Amino acid sequence: MEIKARAKINITLDVLSKREDGYHNVKMIMQTVDLYDTLHLEKTDSGITVSTNLPYLPTDKRNIAYKAAQLFFSTLNIDTAGIKINIHKRIPVAAGLAGGSTDAAAVLIGLNKIFKTELTTDELKVLGGRLGADVPYCILGGTALAEGIGDVITLLPPMPNTIIVLAKPPVSVSTAYVYGKLNVEGITIRPDTEAVINAIYNKDLMGITKGMYNVLEAVTTKEHRIINRIKNIMLGSGALNAMMSGSGPTVFGVFDHEVSARKAVNKLRTIVSDIFVVNTYNSNYGER
């Protein structure tokens, strides 16, 4: 089986509080985009093997796709068969785009079909939540509100289809580090998530982009000034708005004209090599 594991962006990202278990309660609007890794899954007699096109990625138990297969087999008590997983990575690694989480989600979805185990979407989401906070959302895809630690998902109507320019600067960002540096009590500007949800229901792209905001930018931009440079280039080229996705460092711009998007790409190439022009993608588990 071949399956596409699509990236996500955060239209809004708000951090409400720090929990006793070390995680944070969040409220954020997630959106799938049509940038994807391709996973090829092949049933074998036994064992789990993972291979990728990137030589620096681990292919053993450290790989979240491996962990997803291991969790699936142990939960379903499958010990008479195995799986070979090949991942062709296109989504940049450690970029704030859920590249690892979406690969894990694709493995769970694919194995459920290959082995005809007939797990429901909710059951798959529970499994995914044991692998990472973004995995339940990646199982669903589309436009959604994520709450809790990111694992409580409410599907929203599809966001209007539009052009998204993604630009990942050549820096690495640790999600744990960013959240660790965030002073939740000191946050003074937050996204108006409800206003953005209303704009989504009204298919109001201008209203959606007007409300875009990510509270984690305050931390990451202090460490990496290139993020604001990218945002300014996108805005100066005609983006309706531009924002960092997740804990970064990838920045995305929302464009309503391809000419403006291409203008931004041409300017961005002087400082960034990882640039993608994609569209929003509205799907759900049943269409994967």
JOTAWO-V220537 format. One record per helix or strand. SS is the DSSP state (helix for helix, strand for strand). FROM is the first residue (numbers start at 1). LEN is the number of residues. If there is no record, write none. Layout:
ss=SS from=FROM len=LEN
ss=SS from=FROM len=LEN
//
This chain:
ss=strand from=2 len=17
ss=strand from=24 len=21
ss=strand from=48 len=5
ss=helix from=64 len=12
ss=strand from=82 len=7
ss=helix from=99 len=16
ss=helix from=121 len=9
ss=helix from=135 len=6
ss=strand from=143 len=5
ss=strand from=152 len=4
ss=strand from=163 len=6
ss=helix from=175 len=7
ss=helix from=184 len=3
ss=helix from=193 len=9
ss=helix from=205 len=6
ss=strand from=213 len=2
ss=helix from=217 len=7
ss=helix from=226 len=11
ss=strand from=241 len=4
ss=strand from=251 len=5
ss=helix from=258 len=11
ss=strand from=274 len=7
ss=helix from=285 len=3
//
